[in-house]
Amino acid sequence: MVEDACLLFDFVRHAIHSYRALGWPVALALGLGVPLASFIAGVLVVVGLPADYFVRTPKSPKRGRALRLVLAVAKNILGVIVFVVGFVMALPLVPGPGALLMLVGLGLVDFPGKRSLERRLLREPHLLASVNKMRMRFGKLPLLT
């Protein structure tokens, strides 16, 4: 257990040192660009969802079996990546829309009970209010839960 903590500490120390070695212009671009890009992507996804997305039953696509499998695997991998990025952004002192990206990541990943978990997360008053406020700014109807 102590060895794992030491390895994690060494990894974090190496990452910080590597980040500093990039120079301040790259560090500034990453520090501002990544949160801004993730915020824009999160807004586009939330605004693009149909208002009844969480209450309707999903339809199965009419594509070939192999293409459906490839798209499902790619969607799940993307969903895990988006969820992990959202989790990191939800940590204290890390800028960005963490909870929103976690919700988007969960929306991409397929697992049993996904819809009920999404609805439970969206029933959190602050999250639902901020999502619906954002949708209203773009002229979209509020999400139905």
Secondary structure as UniProt FT lines:
FT   HELIX           2..21
FT   HELIX           24..48
FT   TURN            51..55
FT   HELIX           65..89
FT   TURN            92..93
FT   HELIX           98..108
FT   TURN            112..113
FT   HELIX           114..122
FT   HELIX           125..137
FT   TURN            138..139
//
